[in-house]
Amino acid sequence: MQRETSIFLPTQVNVKVHPVVIFNILDHYIRRNVGQDRVIGTLLGYYNDGVIEIRNCFPVVHSEGEQVAVEMEFQRKMLDLHLKSSPKEPIVGWYATGNDINENSVIINNFYREEMNGQTPIHLTLDTGLTNDTMGIHAYHAHNLSLNHESSLGSYFTPLSLEILTFEAENAGLDSIAQTKYDQQSTSLLSELESLQNSLSKLDQMLESITEYISAVEKGEIQGDPKIGRFLARTIQSIPKANSQVMDKVINNSVKDLLMIVYLSSLTRSQLAVAEKVRQSLV
């Protein structure tokens, strides 16, 4: 199978990372060998219109001492397995825990540059040491230092714009995890109705904040921001034009469908419980 491992990067690129990548890196760090200071791995994703979206990753065995050794053969086998299930997510770079970039980082980055057919890999760092009580996440782009096009003096890393990108389903999971921030007890995911209620509550709070901001600008209490005004105008224009009666009907129908699903799920659960009781009584 031909590996799709080359991505051309322009001089300016934005990096977006999904939460699952961060959790996978933390899991790799927790399971590291005794005495190992940091772990590294391969980043997977795709490039689109000036944006690198990192959607997955996997760990790579390595050692750092007098010499730097990276199991690139293991990396190639893992990449081939990944591309069989997700062929549109090639290698885009590598990650490392910690907050430092040293001479070993340059060597490892060169390994990945060769794996990407000479293209520049993204380097992602995750500060598991919690410097300043913060788990810093940074993305870098390496550049070669040279006096001419033939001899290289080394590399230097420049930071890139980084954003945590989440889907709606990921937000639900993150909200559930955030509930245990100050409580060590386990938590459960919200039901459909609870999730809908929380979403409507957040929407109501955002609308209230917007209303207060507009009112304060009209009264001259604060200076209006043209960027916010244009953003609100575009948001209002994107709302489908429909009268209140039609909107009420659509919302009521959606709520009824949701209630019917919840009722049928509860009824199915009850039927299965009764069937299990009957089966046990016949045995």
Secondary structure as UniProt FT lines:
FT   STRAND          14..17
FT   HELIX           19..30
FT   TURN            34..35
FT   STRAND          40..48
FT   TURN            49..50
FT   STRAND          51..60
FT   STRAND          62..64
FT   STRAND          68..70
FT   HELIX           72..85
FT   TURN            87..88
FT   STRAND          91..97
FT   HELIX           103..115
FT   TURN            116..118
FT   STRAND          122..126
FT   TURN            128..129
FT   HELIX           131..133
FT   STRAND          137..145
FT   STRAND          154..164
FT   HELIX           168..178
FT   TURN            179..180
FT   HELIX           192..218
FT   TURN            219..220
FT   HELIX           226..238
FT   HELIX           244..282
//
